[in-house]
Amino acid sequence: QVQLVESGGGLVQAGGSLTLSCAVSRSAFGIGAMGWYRQNPNYQRELVAMITRSGITNYQDSVKGRFTISRDKGKDAVFLQMNSLKPEDTAVYYCKVISRGDDYWGQGTQVTVSI
């Protein structure tokens, strides 16, 4: 009943930027927090950024000042603007939403930062 469709991943040179988008197709249930996680072969899946229903944001320390999470509640979409990308940002990025206590995940989108 809830599907997340992600886009915006790709290959970028260090110092460049990418914007990830996640569109939510949902049931009548309300959407709570929305966020982005990432996973690479060397680490477990980790939280990158989260934004609450009220617009409160939380960021992993390593991306503070470089990434910005935002949401369009009218469209139930969440975005991640990534600037000053570093090779260590390379990972598969997953969109996540919480709706009435249930977690929903996107399919993942690959971000690769070269140099």
Steps between C-alpha positions, in 0.01 A plus 500: 500500500800727551763519228812714487653590164852640512700686239804724466789267566797479270869558452652831604848636553616591849382847589194470283134484589202272461138520606312187597123490477251261653133508407256322725185335375300413807170398649284719719746455788694810594871537443722564799874530482683469168867448444796362316732215588804369321698180481832402347692170511711617794229617736155412624209708383512835674278802540601796286222748569149504638218752498195479722139579424557838661809575294763429763817367340779276620826426320782255533806691615698419187251676271413804710555818303511312170165323470153647535183300544163646413148382436192598308213387718242577235664248269633276778846527351839527666823633353866488585720774359860382516778753452878476527481128446790285615608151391395370841142601417491220243221263595155379414254753638160388625194710560296415809165618630312422816124479477293415805791318656591295193823541306509518121813489286591602149690275262825689543696721263874483442715805565862475389750777565826483306855629562 
